[in-house]
Amino acid sequence: MSAVVNIWSRELTKLREKEQSLNSAATQHQEMDKTSSGFAVIVAKLMQFNKPRFLFSEASISMLVECFNP
């Protein structure tokens, strides 16, 4: 049972790190908006729009599938 807790703890840590990196990237884009040209702003917004939307790793999804699979 403790192994499952350790796995979930690691997965939560990964999610927090991803969220922090996404937040820092958004902050950098906001700072760039203030100091850069219009073209750079458009490119930055397109890159932010096209980033992956899922914050869950493949391992956490597979654990959920195994838990709820009959």
mmCIF file of the N, C-alpha and C atoms, coordinates in Angstrom:
data_MODEL
# 
_entry.id   MODEL 
# 
loop_
_atom_site.group_PDB 
_atom_site.id 
_atom_site.type_symbol 
_atom_site.label_atom_id 
_atom_site.label_alt_id 
_atom_site.label_comp_id 
_atom_site.label_asym_id 
_atom_site.label_entity_id 
_atom_site.label_seq_id 
_atom_site.pdbx_PDB_ins_code 
_atom_site.Cartn_x 
_atom_site.Cartn_y 
_atom_site.Cartn_z 
_atom_site.occupancy 
_atom_site.B_iso_or_equiv 
_atom_site.pdbx_formal_charge 
_atom_site.auth_seq_id 
_atom_site.auth_comp_id 
_atom_site.auth_asym_id 
_atom_site.auth_atom_id 
_atom_site.pdbx_PDB_model_num 
ATOM 1   N N  . MET A 1 1  ? 0.825   -1.200 0.000   1.00 0.00 ? 1  MET A N  1 
ATOM 2   C CA . MET A 1 1  ? 0.000   0.000  0.000   1.00 0.00 ? 1  MET A CA 1 
ATOM 3   C C  . MET A 1 1  ? 0.864   1.256  0.000   1.00 0.00 ? 1  MET A C  1 
ATOM 4   N N  . SER A 1 2  ? 1.989   1.201  0.714   1.00 0.00 ? 2  SER A N  1 
ATOM 5   C CA . SER A 1 2  ? 2.852   2.384  0.747   1.00 0.00 ? 2  SER A CA 1 
ATOM 6   C C  . SER A 1 2  ? 3.477   2.656  -0.620  1.00 0.00 ? 2  SER A C  1 
ATOM 7   N N  . ALA A 1 3  ? 3.645   1.614  -1.426  1.00 0.00 ? 3  ALA A N  1 
ATOM 8   C CA . ALA A 1 3  ? 4.188   1.816  -2.769  1.00 0.00 ? 3  ALA A CA 1 
ATOM 9   C C  . ALA A 1 3  ? 3.223   2.643  -3.616  1.00 0.00 ? 3  ALA A C  1 
ATOM 10  N N  . VAL A 1 4  ? 1.935   2.385  -3.462  1.00 0.00 ? 4  VAL A N  1 
ATOM 11  C CA . VAL A 1 4  ? 0.933   3.151  -4.206  1.00 0.00 ? 4  VAL A CA 1 
ATOM 12  C C  . VAL A 1 4  ? 0.960   4.614  -3.762  1.00 0.00 ? 4  VAL A C  1 
ATOM 13  N N  . VAL A 1 5  ? 1.085   4.826  -2.460  1.00 0.00 ? 5  VAL A N  1 
ATOM 14  C CA . VAL A 1 5  ? 1.154   6.194  -1.937  1.00 0.00 ? 5  VAL A CA 1 
ATOM 15  C C  . VAL A 1 5  ? 2.391   6.903  -2.480  1.00 0.00 ? 5  VAL A C  1 
ATOM 16  N N  . ASN A 1 6  ? 3.514   6.200  -2.531  1.00 0.00 ? 6  ASN A N  1 
ATOM 17  C CA . ASN A 1 6  ? 4.743   6.793  -3.067  1.00 0.00 ? 6  ASN A CA 1 
ATOM 18  C C  . ASN A 1 6  ? 4.588   7.148  -4.543  1.00 0.00 ? 6  ASN A C  1 
ATOM 19  N N  . ILE A 1 7  ? 3.957   6.279  -5.302  1.00 0.00 ? 7  ILE A N  1 
ATOM 20  C CA . ILE A 1 7  ? 3.748   6.545  -6.730  1.00 0.00 ? 7  ILE A CA 1 
ATOM 21  C C  . ILE A 1 7  ? 2.880   7.786  -6.910  1.00 0.00 ? 7  ILE A C  1 
ATOM 22  N N  . TRP A 1 8  ? 1.786   7.862  -6.168  1.00 0.00 ? 8  TRP A N  1 
ATOM 23  C CA . TRP A 1 8  ? 0.899   9.019  -6.291  1.00 0.00 ? 8  TRP A CA 1 
ATOM 24  C C  . TRP A 1 8  ? 1.588   10.293 -5.823  1.00 0.00 ? 8  TRP A C  1 
ATOM 25  N N  . SER A 1 9  ? 2.411   10.182 -4.779  1.00 0.00 ? 9  SER A N  1 
ATOM 26  C CA . SER A 1 9  ? 3.147   11.361 -4.309  1.00 0.00 ? 9  SER A CA 1 
ATOM 27  C C  . SER A 1 9  ? 4.088   11.871 -5.390  1.00 0.00 ? 9  SER A C  1 
ATOM 28  N N  . ARG A 1 10 ? 4.776   10.949 -6.061  1.00 0.00 ? 10 ARG A N  1 
ATOM 29  C CA . ARG A 1 10 ? 5.670   11.356 -7.152  1.00 0.00 ? 10 ARG A CA 1 
ATOM 30  C C  . ARG A 1 10 ? 4.890   11.990 -8.294  1.00 0.00 ? 10 ARG A C  1 
ATOM 31  N N  . GLU A 1 11 ? 3.737   11.423 -8.614  1.00 0.00 ? 11 GLU A N  1 
ATOM 32  C CA . GLU A 1 11 ? 2.925   11.977 -9.691  1.00 0.00 ? 11 GLU A CA 1 
ATOM 33  C C  . GLU A 1 11 ? 2.425   13.377 -9.340  1.00 0.00 ? 11 GLU A C  1 
ATOM 34  N N  . LEU A 1 12 ? 2.012   13.577 -8.095  1.00 0.00 ? 12 LEU A N  1 
ATOM 35  C CA . LEU A 1 12 ? 1.572   14.906 -7.679  1.00 0.00 ? 12 LEU A CA 1 
ATOM 36  C C  . LEU A 1 12 ? 2.715   15.910 -7.728  1.00 0.00 ? 12 LEU A C  1 
ATOM 37  N N  . THR A 1 13 ? 3.906   15.472 -7.357  1.00 0.00 ? 13 THR A N  1 
ATOM 38  C CA . THR A 1 13 ? 5.076   16.340 -7.441  1.00 0.00 ? 13 THR A CA 1 
ATOM 39  C C  . THR A 1 13 ? 5.351   16.732 -8.884  1.00 0.00 ? 13 THR A C  1 
ATOM 40  N N  . LYS A 1 14 ? 5.247   15.775 -9.802  1.00 0.00 ? 14 LYS A N  1 
ATOM 41  C CA . LYS A 1 14 ? 5.444   16.075 -11.221 1.00 0.00 ? 14 LYS A CA 1 
ATOM 42  C C  . LYS A 1 14 ? 4.420   17.095 -11.705 1.00 0.00 ? 14 LYS A C  1 
ATOM 43  N N  . LEU A 1 15 ? 3.156   16.921 -11.289 1.00 0.00 ? 15 LEU A N  1 
ATOM 44  C CA . LEU A 1 15 ? 2.111   17.853 -11.710 1.00 0.00 ? 15 LEU A CA 1 
ATOM 45  C C  . LEU A 1 15 ? 2.367   19.257 -11.177 1.00 0.00 ? 15 LEU A C  1 
ATOM 46  N N  . ARG A 1 16 ? 2.809   19.346 -9.920  1.00 0.00 ? 16 ARG A N  1 
ATOM 47  C CA . ARG A 1 16 ? 3.115   20.661 -9.354  1.00 0.00 ? 16 ARG A CA 1 
ATOM 48  C C  . ARG A 1 16 ? 4.258   21.327 -10.105 1.00 0.00 ? 16 ARG A C  1 
ATOM 49  N N  . GLU A 1 17 ? 5.292   20.544 -10.452 1.00 0.00 ? 17 GLU A N  1 
ATOM 50  C CA . GLU A 1 17 ? 6.422   21.101 -11.194 1.00 0.00 ? 17 GLU A CA 1 
ATOM 51  C C  . GLU A 1 17 ? 5.976   21.588 -12.571 1.00 0.00 ? 17 GLU A C  1 
ATOM 52  N N  . LYS A 1 18 ? 5.114   20.823 -13.237 1.00 0.00 ? 18 LYS A N  1 
ATOM 53  C CA . LYS A 1 18 ? 4.619   21.249 -14.547 1.00 0.00 ? 18 LYS A CA 1 
ATOM 54  C C  . LYS A 1 18 ? 3.802   22.524 -14.425 1.00 0.00 ? 18 LYS A C  1 
ATOM 55  N N  . GLU A 1 19 ? 2.971   22.584 -13.397 1.00 0.00 ? 19 GLU A N  1 
ATOM 56  C CA . GLU A 1 19 ? 2.150   23.775 -13.207 1.00 0.00 ? 19 GLU A CA 1 
ATOM 57  C C  . GLU A 1 19 ? 3.021   24.995 -12.942 1.00 0.00 ? 19 GLU A C  1 
ATOM 58  N N  . GLN A 1 20 ? 4.067   24.819 -12.120 1.00 0.00 ? 20 GLN A N  1 
ATOM 59  C CA . GLN A 1 20 ? 4.967   25.929 -11.843 1.00 0.00 ? 20 GLN A CA 1 
ATOM 60  C C  . GLN A 1 20 ? 5.688   26.369 -13.105 1.00 0.00 ? 20 GLN A C  1 
ATOM 61  N N  . SER A 1 21 ? 6.116   25.409 -13.920 1.00 0.00 ? 21 SER A N  1 
ATOM 62  C CA . SER A 1 21 ? 6.814   25.782 -15.150 1.00 0.00 ? 21 SER A CA 1 
ATOM 63  C C  . SER A 1 21 ? 5.870   26.483 -16.119 1.00 0.00 ? 21 SER A C  1 
ATOM 64  N N  . LEU A 1 22 ? 4.606   26.041 -16.183 1.00 0.00 ? 22 LEU A N  1 
ATOM 65  C CA . LEU A 1 22 ? 3.633   26.713 -17.043 1.00 0.00 ? 22 LEU A CA 1 
ATOM 66  C C  . LEU A 1 22 ? 3.355   28.127 -16.553 1.00 0.00 ? 22 LEU A C  1 
ATOM 67  N N  . ASN A 1 23 ? 3.261   28.282 -15.230 1.00 0.00 ? 23 ASN A N  1 
ATOM 68  C CA . ASN A 1 23 ? 3.016   29.614 -14.682 1.00 0.00 ? 23 ASN A CA 1 
ATOM 69  C C  . ASN A 1 23 ? 4.199   30.536 -14.931 1.00 0.00 ? 23 ASN A C  1 
ATOM 70  N N  . SER A 1 24 ? 5.416   30.017 -14.790 1.00 0.00 ? 24 SER A N  1 
ATOM 71  C CA . SER A 1 24 ? 6.590   30.854 -15.034 1.00 0.00 ? 24 SER A CA 1 
ATOM 72  C C  . SER A 1 24 ? 6.700   31.208 -16.511 1.00 0.00 ? 24 SER A C  1 
ATOM 73  N N  . ALA A 1 25 ? 6.320   30.281 -17.391 1.00 0.00 ? 25 ALA A N  1 
ATOM 74  C CA . ALA A 1 25 ? 6.341   30.573 -18.826 1.00 0.00 ? 25 ALA A CA 1 
ATOM 75  C C  . ALA A 1 25 ? 5.319   31.653 -19.162 1.00 0.00 ? 25 ALA A C  1 
ATOM 76  N N  . ALA A 1 26 ? 4.162   31.600 -18.535 1.00 0.00 ? 26 ALA A N  1 
ATOM 77  C CA . ALA A 1 26 ? 3.139   32.624 -18.774 1.00 0.00 ? 26 ALA A CA 1 
ATOM 78  C C  . ALA A 1 26 ? 3.621   33.982 -18.285 1.00 0.00 ? 26 ALA A C  1 
ATOM 79  N N  . THR A 1 27 ? 4.312   34.006 -17.159 1.00 0.00 ? 27 THR A N  1 
ATOM 80  C CA . THR A 1 27 ? 4.857   35.255 -16.636 1.00 0.00 ? 27 THR A CA 1 
ATOM 81  C C  . THR A 1 27 ? 5.899   35.820 -17.584 1.00 0.00 ? 27 THR A C  1 
ATOM 82  N N  . GLN A 1 28 ? 6.742   34.957 -18.129 1.00 0.00 ? 28 GLN A N  1 
ATOM 83  C CA . GLN A 1 28 ? 7.758   35.407 -19.074 1.00 0.00 ? 28 GLN A CA 1 
ATOM 84  C C  . GLN A 1 28 ? 7.102   35.989 -20.322 1.00 0.00 ? 28 GLN A C  1 
ATOM 85  N N  . HIS A 1 29 ? 6.020   35.372 -20.787 1.00 0.00 ? 29 HIS A N  1 
ATOM 86  C CA . HIS A 1 29 ? 5.320   35.884 -21.965 1.00 0.00 ? 29 HIS A CA 1 
ATOM 87  C C  . HIS A 1 29 ? 4.703   37.248 -21.672 1.00 0.00 ? 29 HIS A C  1 
ATOM 88  N N  . GLN A 1 30 ? 4.188   37.434 -20.468 1.00 0.00 ? 30 GLN A N  1 
ATOM 89  C CA . GLN A 1 30 ? 3.601   38.723 -20.120 1.00 0.00 ? 30 GLN A CA 1 
ATOM 90  C C  . GLN A 1 30 ? 4.668   39.804 -20.078 1.00 0.00 ? 30 GLN A C  1 
ATOM 91  N N  . GLU A 1 31 ? 5.849   39.463 -19.536 1.00 0.00 ? 31 GLU A N  1 
ATOM 92  C CA . GLU A 1 31 ? 6.943   40.423 -19.508 1.00 0.00 ? 31 GLU A CA 1 
ATOM 93  C C  . GLU A 1 31 ? 7.406   40.742 -20.924 1.00 0.00 ? 31 GLU A C  1 
ATOM 94  N N  . MET A 1 32 ? 7.435   39.730 -21.777 1.00 0.00 ? 32 MET A N  1 
ATOM 95  C CA . MET A 1 32 ? 7.865   39.934 -23.149 1.00 0.00 ? 32 MET A CA 1 
ATOM 96  C C  . MET A 1 32 ? 6.866   40.826 -23.888 1.00 0.00 ? 32 MET A C  1 
ATOM 97  N N  . ASP A 1 33 ? 5.586   40.702 -23.565 1.00 0.00 ? 33 ASP A N  1 
ATOM 98  C CA . ASP A 1 33 ? 4.566   41.532 -24.200 1.00 0.00 ? 33 ASP A CA 1 
ATOM 99  C C  . ASP A 1 33 ? 4.853   43.016 -23.984 1.00 0.00 ? 33 ASP A C  1 
ATOM 100 N N  . LYS A 1 34 ? 5.365   43.341 -22.820 1.00 0.00 ? 34 LYS A N  1 
ATOM 101 C CA . LYS A 1 34 ? 5.611   44.737 -22.483 1.00 0.00 ? 34 LYS A CA 1 
ATOM 102 C C  . LYS A 1 34 ? 6.831   45.299 -23.210 1.00 0.00 ? 34 LYS A C  1 
ATOM 103 N N  . THR A 1 35 ? 7.805   44.439 -23.545 1.00 0.00 ? 35 THR A N  1 
ATOM 104 C CA . THR A 1 35 ? 9.076   44.943 -24.051 1.00 0.00 ? 35 THR A CA 1 
ATOM 105 C C  . THR A 1 35 ? 9.365   44.619 -25.506 1.00 0.00 ? 35 THR A C  1 
ATOM 106 N N  . SER A 1 36 ? 8.595   43.761 -26.150 1.00 0.00 ? 36 SER A N  1 
ATOM 107 C CA . SER A 1 36 ? 8.968   43.315 -27.489 1.00 0.00 ? 36 SER A CA 1 
ATOM 108 C C  . SER A 1 36 ? 8.038   43.865 -28.562 1.00 0.00 ? 36 SER A C  1 
ATOM 109 N N  . SER A 1 37 ? 8.406   43.567 -29.793 1.00 0.00 ? 37 SER A N  1 
ATOM 110 C CA . SER A 1 37 ? 7.640   44.053 -30.942 1.00 0.00 ? 37 SER A CA 1 
ATOM 111 C C  . SER A 1 37 ? 6.340   43.270 -31.103 1.00 0.00 ? 37 SER A C  1 
ATOM 112 N N  . GLY A 1 38 ? 5.500   43.716 -32.014 1.00 0.00 ? 38 GLY A N  1 
ATOM 113 C CA . GLY A 1 38 ? 4.211   43.075 -32.237 1.00 0.00 ? 38 GLY A CA 1 
ATOM 114 C C  . GLY A 1 38 ? 4.334   41.667 -32.771 1.00 0.00 ? 38 GLY A C  1 
ATOM 115 N N  . PHE A 1 39 ? 5.307   41.415 -33.647 1.00 0.00 ? 39 PHE A N  1 
ATOM 116 C CA . PHE A 1 39 ? 5.485   40.081 -34.215 1.00 0.00 ? 39 PHE A CA 1 
ATOM 117 C C  . PHE A 1 39 ? 5.834   39.067 -33.128 1.00 0.00 ? 39 PHE A C  1 
ATOM 118 N N  . ALA A 1 40 ? 6.731   39.433 -32.223 1.00 0.00 ? 40 ALA A N  1 
ATOM 119 C CA . ALA A 1 40 ? 7.127   38.522 -31.148 1.00 0.00 ? 40 ALA A CA 1 
ATOM 120 C C  . ALA A 1 40 ? 5.945   38.220 -30.231 1.00 0.00 ? 40 ALA A C  1 
ATOM 121 N N  . VAL A 1 41 ? 5.110   39.193 -30.013 1.00 0.00 ? 41 VAL A N  1 
ATOM 122 C CA . VAL A 1 41 ? 3.929   38.993 -29.171 1.00 0.00 ? 41 VAL A CA 1 
ATOM 123 C C  . VAL A 1 41 ? 2.981   37.991 -29.822 1.00 0.00 ? 41 VAL A C  1 
ATOM 124 N N  . ILE A 1 42 ? 2.779   38.122 -31.117 1.00 0.00 ? 42 ILE A N  1 
ATOM 125 C CA . ILE A 1 42 ? 1.885   37.204 -31.834 1.00 0.00 ? 42 ILE A CA 1 
ATOM 126 C C  . ILE A 1 42 ? 2.436   35.783 -31.810 1.00 0.00 ? 42 ILE A C  1 
ATOM 127 N N  . VAL A 1 43 ? 3.729   35.634 -32.040 1.00 0.00 ? 43 VAL A N  1 
ATOM 128 C CA . VAL A 1 43 ? 4.352   34.305 -32.019 1.00 0.00 ? 43 VAL A CA 1 
ATOM 129 C C  . VAL A 1 43 ? 4.241   33.688 -30.630 1.00 0.00 ? 43 VAL A C  1 
ATOM 130 N N  . ALA A 1 44 ? 4.481   34.471 -29.591 1.00 0.00 ? 44 ALA A N  1 
ATOM 131 C CA . ALA A 1 44 ? 4.393   33.957 -28.222 1.00 0.00 ? 44 ALA A CA 1 
ATOM 132 C C  . ALA A 1 44 ? 2.977   33.500 -27.897 1.00 0.00 ? 44 ALA A C  1 
ATOM 133 N N  . LYS A 1 45 ? 1.987   34.260 -28.346 1.00 0.00 ? 45 LYS A N  1 
ATOM 134 C CA . LYS A 1 45 ? 0.600   33.863 -28.079 1.00 0.00 ? 45 LYS A CA 1 
ATOM 135 C C  . LYS A 1 45 ? 0.228   32.596 -28.840 1.00 0.00 ? 45 LYS A C  1 
ATOM 136 N N  . LEU A 1 46 ? 0.713   32.457 -30.060 1.00 0.00 ? 46 LEU A N  1 
ATOM 137 C CA . LEU A 1 46 ? 0.454   31.230 -30.815 1.00 0.00 ? 46 LEU A CA 1 
ATOM 138 C C  . LEU A 1 46 ? 1.103   30.027 -30.148 1.00 0.00 ? 46 LEU A C  1 
ATOM 139 N N  . MET A 1 47 ? 2.319   30.195 -29.664 1.00 0.00 ? 47 MET A N  1 
ATOM 140 C CA . MET A 1 47 ? 2.998   29.087 -28.989 1.00 0.00 ? 47 MET A CA 1 
ATOM 141 C C  . MET A 1 47 ? 2.261   28.708 -27.717 1.00 0.00 ? 47 MET A C  1 
ATOM 142 N N  . GLN A 1 48 ? 1.771   29.695 -26.983 1.00 0.00 ? 48 GLN A N  1 
ATOM 143 C CA . GLN A 1 48 ? 1.043   29.409 -25.755 1.00 0.00 ? 48 GLN A CA 1 
ATOM 144 C C  . GLN A 1 48 ? -0.282  28.718 -26.072 1.00 0.00 ? 48 GLN A C  1 
ATOM 145 N N  . PHE A 1 49 ? -0.932  29.092 -27.159 1.00 0.00 ? 49 PHE A N  1 
ATOM 146 C CA . PHE A 1 49 ? -2.201  28.486 -27.546 1.00 0.00 ? 49 PHE A CA 1 
ATOM 147 C C  . PHE A 1 49 ? -2.018  27.034 -27.972 1.00 0.00 ? 49 PHE A C  1 
ATOM 148 N N  . ASN A 1 50 ? -0.898  26.701 -28.597 1.00 0.00 ? 50 ASN A N  1 
ATOM 149 C CA . ASN A 1 50 ? -0.672  25.363 -29.137 1.00 0.00 ? 50 ASN A CA 1 
ATOM 150 C C  . ASN A 1 50 ? -0.016  24.398 -28.162 1.00 0.00 ? 50 ASN A C  1 
ATOM 151 N N  . LYS A 1 51 ? 0.214   24.794 -26.922 1.00 0.00 ? 51 LYS A N  1 
ATOM 152 C CA . LYS A 1 51 ? 0.850   23.885 -25.968 1.00 0.00 ? 51 LYS A CA 1 
ATOM 153 C C  . LYS A 1 51 ? -0.145  22.820 -25.512 1.00 0.00 ? 51 LYS A C  1 
ATOM 154 N N  . PRO A 1 52 ? 0.357   21.697 -25.015 1.00 0.00 ? 52 PRO A N  1 
ATOM 155 C CA . PRO A 1 52 ? -0.544  20.622 -24.584 1.00 0.00 ? 52 PRO A CA 1 
ATOM 156 C C  . PRO A 1 52 ? -1.423  21.065 -23.417 1.00 0.00 ? 52 PRO A C  1 
ATOM 157 N N  . ARG A 1 53 ? -2.639  20.615 -23.421 1.00 0.00 ? 53 ARG A N  1 
ATOM 158 C CA . ARG A 1 53 ? -3.605  21.002 -22.393 1.00 0.00 ? 53 ARG A CA 1 
ATOM 159 C C  . ARG A 1 53 ? -3.644  20.030 -21.210 1.00 0.00 ? 53 ARG A C  1 
ATOM 160 N N  . PHE A 1 54 ? -3.103  18.846 -21.369 1.00 0.00 ? 54 PHE A N  1 
ATOM 161 C CA . PHE A 1 54 ? -3.187  17.839 -20.323 1.00 0.00 ? 54 PHE A CA 1 
ATOM 162 C C  . PHE A 1 54 ? -2.015  17.959 -19.369 1.00 0.00 ? 54 PHE A C  1 
ATOM 163 N N  . LEU A 1 55 ? -2.318  17.985 -18.076 1.00 0.00 ? 55 LEU A N  1 
ATOM 164 C CA . LEU A 1 55 ? -1.279  18.069 -17.068 1.00 0.00 ? 55 LEU A CA 1 
ATOM 165 C C  . LEU A 1 55 ? -1.001  16.717 -16.419 1.00 0.00 ? 55 LEU A C  1 
ATOM 166 N N  . PHE A 1 56 ? -1.726  15.692 -16.831 1.00 0.00 ? 56 PHE A N  1 
ATOM 167 C CA . PHE A 1 56 ? -1.554  14.382 -16.237 1.00 0.00 ? 56 PHE A CA 1 
ATOM 168 C C  . PHE A 1 56 ? -0.550  13.580 -17.045 1.00 0.00 ? 56 PHE A C  1 
ATOM 169 N N  . SER A 1 57 ? 0.313   12.870 -16.342 1.00 0.00 ? 57 SER A N  1 
ATOM 170 C CA . SER A 1 57 ? 1.288   12.043 -17.043 1.00 0.00 ? 57 SER A CA 1 
ATOM 171 C C  . SER A 1 57 ? 0.639   10.730 -17.471 1.00 0.00 ? 57 SER A C  1 
ATOM 172 N N  . GLU A 1 58 ? 1.307   10.046 -18.340 1.00 0.00 ? 58 GLU A N  1 
ATOM 173 C CA . GLU A 1 58 ? 0.794   8.773  -18.839 1.00 0.00 ? 58 GLU A CA 1 
ATOM 174 C C  . GLU A 1 58 ? 0.681   7.756  -17.707 1.00 0.00 ? 58 GLU A C  1 
ATOM 175 N N  . ALA A 1 59 ? 1.616   7.808  -16.763 1.00 0.00 ? 59 ALA A N  1 
ATOM 176 C CA . ALA A 1 59 ? 1.595   6.861  -15.645 1.00 0.00 ? 59 ALA A CA 1 
ATOM 177 C C  . ALA A 1 59 ? 0.366   7.074  -14.764 1.00 0.00 ? 59 ALA A C  1 
ATOM 178 N N  . SER A 1 60 ? 0.024   8.316  -14.482 1.00 0.00 ? 60 SER A N  1 
ATOM 179 C CA . SER A 1 60 ? -1.138  8.559  -13.623 1.00 0.00 ? 60 SER A CA 1 
ATOM 180 C C  . SER A 1 60 ? -2.435  8.149  -14.314 1.00 0.00 ? 60 SER A C  1 
ATOM 181 N N  . ILE A 1 61 ? -2.519  8.372  -15.616 1.00 0.00 ? 61 ILE A N  1 
ATOM 182 C CA . ILE A 1 61 ? -3.710  7.945  -16.356 1.00 0.00 ? 61 ILE A CA 1 
ATOM 183 C C  . ILE A 1 61 ? -3.821  6.425  -16.350 1.00 0.00 ? 61 ILE A C  1 
ATOM 184 N N  . SER A 1 62 ? -2.701  5.734  -16.541 1.00 0.00 ? 62 SER A N  1 
ATOM 185 C CA . SER A 1 62 ? -2.757  4.271  -16.552 1.00 0.00 ? 62 SER A CA 1 
ATOM 186 C C  . SER A 1 62 ? -3.120  3.723  -15.178 1.00 0.00 ? 62 SER A C  1 
ATOM 187 N N  . MET A 1 63 ? -2.673  4.384  -14.100 1.00 0.00 ? 63 MET A N  1 
ATOM 188 C CA . MET A 1 63 ? -3.059  3.950  -12.754 1.00 0.00 ? 63 MET A CA 1 
ATOM 189 C C  . MET A 1 63 ? -4.561  4.111  -12.554 1.00 0.00 ? 63 MET A C  1 
ATOM 190 N N  . LEU A 1 64 ? -5.124  5.208  -13.034 1.00 0.00 ? 64 LEU A N  1 
ATOM 191 C CA . LEU A 1 64 ? -6.572  5.400  -12.914 1.00 0.00 ? 64 LEU A CA 1 
ATOM 192 C C  . LEU A 1 64 ? -7.337  4.354  -13.705 1.00 0.00 ? 64 LEU A C  1 
ATOM 193 N N  . VAL A 1 65 ? -6.869  4.048  -14.898 1.00 0.00 ? 65 VAL A N  1 
ATOM 194 C CA . VAL A 1 65 ? -7.528  3.038  -15.725 1.00 0.00 ? 65 VAL A CA 1 
ATOM 195 C C  . VAL A 1 65 ? -7.482  1.686  -15.037 1.00 0.00 ? 65 VAL A C  1 
ATOM 196 N N  . GLU A 1 66 ? -6.353  1.340  -14.451 1.00 0.00 ? 66 GLU A N  1 
ATOM 197 C CA . GLU A 1 66 ? -6.236  0.053  -13.757 1.00 0.00 ? 66 GLU A CA 1 
ATOM 198 C C  . GLU A 1 66 ? -7.142  -0.008 -12.538 1.00 0.00 ? 66 GLU A C  1 
ATOM 199 N N  . CYS A 1 67 ? -7.298  1.112  -11.844 1.00 0.00 ? 67 CYS A N  1 
ATOM 200 C CA . CYS A 1 67 ? -8.151  1.121  -10.647 1.00 0.00 ? 67 CYS A CA 1 
ATOM 201 C C  . CYS A 1 67 ? -9.626  0.952  -10.996 1.00 0.00 ? 67 CYS A C  1 
ATOM 202 N N  . PHE A 1 68 ? -10.076 1.596  -12.058 1.00 0.00 ? 68 PHE A N  1 
ATOM 203 C CA . PHE A 1 68 ? -11.495 1.602  -12.376 1.00 0.00 ? 68 PHE A CA 1 
ATOM 204 C C  . PHE A 1 68 ? -11.891 0.604  -13.450 1.00 0.00 ? 68 PHE A C  1 
ATOM 205 N N  . ASN A 1 69 ? -10.940 -0.128 -13.970 1.00 0.00 ? 69 ASN A N  1 
ATOM 206 C CA . ASN A 1 69 ? -11.237 -1.127 -14.989 1.00 0.00 ? 69 ASN A CA 1 
ATOM 207 C C  . ASN A 1 69 ? -11.821 -2.367 -14.308 1.00 0.00 ? 69 ASN A C  1 
ATOM 208 N N  . PRO A 1 70 ? -12.975 -2.850 -14.758 1.00 0.00 ? 70 PRO A N  1 
ATOM 209 C CA . PRO A 1 70 ? -13.601 -4.005 -14.084 1.00 0.00 ? 70 PRO A CA 1 
ATOM 210 C C  . PRO A 1 70 ? -12.844 -5.296 -14.286 1.00 0.00 ? 70 PRO A C  1 
# 
